[in-house]
Amino acid sequence: MTTRNLNNSVYYLPLLILVSVTIISLVPFASKAFNIDEPLFIWVAKHIQSRPLDFYGFKINWYGS
């Protein structure tokens, strides 16, 4: 039984390191406001969720007119 637990820990160790490094890298920016062009990236991400093969298949009106 200890061999099986050892194999699981070896499998999860690289994943744990990757997740830890990612979180540590992003924590300083967690309370940062969006920059001027970041709404575009957010809109594209929302559009990709609904239509994954049509990345920029929508119109953007930056000026509200």
PyRosetta script that sets phi, psi and omega in degrees:
from pyrosetta import init, pose_from_sequence

init()
pose = pose_from_sequence("MTTRNLNNSVYYLPLLILVSVTIISLVPFASKAFNIDEPLFIWVAKHIQSRPLDFYGFKINWYGS")
pose.set_psi(1, -32.5)
pose.set_omega(1, 179.0)
pose.set_phi(2, -67.8)
pose.set_psi(2, -28.8)
pose.set_omega(2, 178.0)
pose.set_phi(3, -65.9)
pose.set_psi(3, -40.4)
pose.set_omega(3, 179.4)
pose.set_phi(4, -65.8)
pose.set_psi(4, -42.2)
pose.set_omega(4, 178.3)
pose.set_phi(5, -65.3)
pose.set_psi(5, -36.7)
pose.set_omega(5, 177.9)
pose.set_phi(6, -65.4)
pose.set_psi(6, -41.3)
pose.set_omega(6, 178.4)
pose.set_phi(7, -64.1)
pose.set_psi(7, -39.4)
pose.set_omega(7, 178.1)
pose.set_phi(8, -64.8)
pose.set_psi(8, -40.5)
pose.set_omega(8, -179.3)
pose.set_phi(9, -68.3)
pose.set_psi(9, -35.5)
pose.set_omega(9, 177.1)
pose.set_phi(10, -67.0)
pose.set_psi(10, -35.1)
pose.set_omega(10, 178.9)
pose.set_phi(11, -69.5)
pose.set_psi(11, -42.0)
pose.set_omega(11, -174.7)
pose.set_phi(12, -84.9)
pose.set_psi(12, -15.3)
pose.set_omega(12, -177.1)
pose.set_phi(13, -61.9)
pose.set_psi(13, -48.7)
pose.set_omega(13, 177.7)
pose.set_phi(14, -62.7)
pose.set_psi(14, -36.5)
pose.set_omega(14, 178.0)
pose.set_phi(15, -66.3)
pose.set_psi(15, -41.9)
pose.set_omega(15, 177.8)
pose.set_phi(16, -63.6)
pose.set_psi(16, -41.4)
pose.set_omega(16, 178.2)
pose.set_phi(17, -64.5)
pose.set_psi(17, -44.1)
pose.set_omega(17, 179.6)
pose.set_phi(18, -61.8)
pose.set_psi(18, -46.7)
pose.set_omega(18, 179.4)
pose.set_phi(19, -64.4)
pose.set_psi(19, -40.6)
pose.set_omega(19, 179.9)
pose.set_phi(20, -64.2)
pose.set_psi(20, -46.2)
pose.set_omega(20, 179.7)
pose.set_phi(21, -63.9)
pose.set_psi(21, -40.0)
pose.set_omega(21, 178.8)
pose.set_phi(22, -63.5)
pose.set_psi(22, -46.8)
pose.set_omega(22, -179.5)
pose.set_phi(23, -65.2)
pose.set_psi(23, -44.1)
pose.set_omega(23, 179.5)
pose.set_phi(24, -62.5)
pose.set_psi(24, -35.9)
pose.set_omega(24, 179.7)
pose.set_phi(25, -70.9)
pose.set_psi(25, -31.6)
pose.set_omega(25, -175.2)
pose.set_phi(26, -93.7)
pose.set_psi(26, -16.5)
pose.set_omega(26, -177.8)
pose.set_phi(27, -57.7)
pose.set_psi(27, -41.8)
pose.set_omega(27, -179.4)
pose.set_phi(28, -61.3)
pose.set_psi(28, -21.9)
pose.set_omega(28, -177.5)
pose.set_phi(29, -100.6)
pose.set_psi(29, 5.9)
pose.set_omega(29, -174.4)
pose.set_phi(30, -65.2)
pose.set_psi(30, -34.5)
pose.set_omega(30, -177.7)
pose.set_phi(31, -99.1)
pose.set_psi(31, 9.3)
pose.set_omega(31, -178.1)
pose.set_phi(32, -79.7)
pose.set_psi(32, 138.9)
pose.set_omega(32, 177.4)
pose.set_phi(33, -74.4)
pose.set_psi(33, 166.1)
pose.set_omega(33, 178.4)
pose.set_phi(34, -72.4)
pose.set_psi(34, 146.3)
pose.set_omega(34, 172.4)
pose.set_phi(35, -82.8)
pose.set_psi(35, 178.7)
pose.set_omega(35, -173.9)
pose.set_phi(36, -63.5)
pose.set_psi(36, -35.5)
pose.set_omega(36, -176.9)
pose.set_phi(37, -98.1)
pose.set_psi(37, -1.8)
pose.set_omega(37, -177.4)
pose.set_phi(38, -70.8)
pose.set_psi(38, -26.4)
pose.set_omega(38, 173.2)
pose.set_phi(39, -58.5)
pose.set_psi(39, -32.6)
pose.set_omega(39, 176.4)
pose.set_phi(40, -60.0)
pose.set_psi(40, -45.6)
pose.set_omega(40, -179.4)
pose.set_phi(41, -65.3)
pose.set_psi(41, -36.2)
pose.set_omega(41, 178.5)
pose.set_phi(42, -68.0)
pose.set_psi(42, -42.5)
pose.set_omega(42, 178.7)
pose.set_phi(43, -64.8)
pose.set_psi(43, -40.8)
pose.set_omega(43, 177.9)
pose.set_phi(44, -62.9)
pose.set_psi(44, -42.8)
pose.set_omega(44, 179.4)
pose.set_phi(45, -62.0)
pose.set_psi(45, -41.6)
pose.set_omega(45, 177.6)
pose.set_phi(46, -64.9)
pose.set_psi(46, -39.0)
pose.set_omega(46, -179.9)
pose.set_phi(47, -68.4)
pose.set_psi(47, -38.3)
pose.set_omega(47, 179.0)
pose.set_phi(48, -64.1)
pose.set_psi(48, -31.6)
pose.set_omega(48, 177.4)
pose.set_phi(49, -64.5)
pose.set_psi(49, -36.0)
pose.set_omega(49, -178.7)
pose.set_phi(50, -88.2)
pose.set_psi(50, -34.0)
pose.set_omega(50, 179.2)
pose.set_phi(51, -136.2)
pose.set_psi(51, 85.8)
pose.set_omega(51, -172.5)
pose.set_phi(52, -62.2)
pose.set_psi(52, -25.8)
pose.set_omega(52, -176.6)
pose.set_phi(53, -95.6)
pose.set_psi(53, 0.2)
pose.set_omega(53, -178.5)
pose.set_phi(54, -125.2)
pose.set_psi(54, 77.9)
pose.set_omega(54, -170.3)
pose.set_phi(55, -58.9)
pose.set_psi(55, -53.8)
pose.set_omega(55, -173.4)
pose.set_phi(56, -111.2)
pose.set_psi(56, 35.5)
pose.set_omega(56, -177.2)
pose.set_phi(57, -85.8)
pose.set_psi(57, 46.1)
pose.set_omega(57, 177.6)
pose.set_phi(58, -150.0)
pose.set_psi(58, 161.2)
pose.set_omega(58, -179.2)
pose.set_phi(59, -100.7)
pose.set_psi(59, 146.9)
pose.set_omega(59, 178.9)
pose.set_phi(60, -121.4)
pose.set_psi(60, 131.1)
pose.set_omega(60, 176.4)
pose.set_phi(61, -114.6)
pose.set_psi(61, 100.5)
pose.set_omega(61, -177.0)
pose.set_phi(62, -73.8)
pose.set_psi(62, -24.8)
pose.set_omega(62, -171.0)
pose.set_phi(63, -101.8)
pose.set_psi(63, -7.4)
pose.set_omega(63, 176.0)
pose.set_phi(64, 73.2)
pose.set_psi(64, 20.4)
pose.set_omega(64, 179.6)
pose.set_phi(65, -116.5)
pose.dump_pdb("model.pdb")
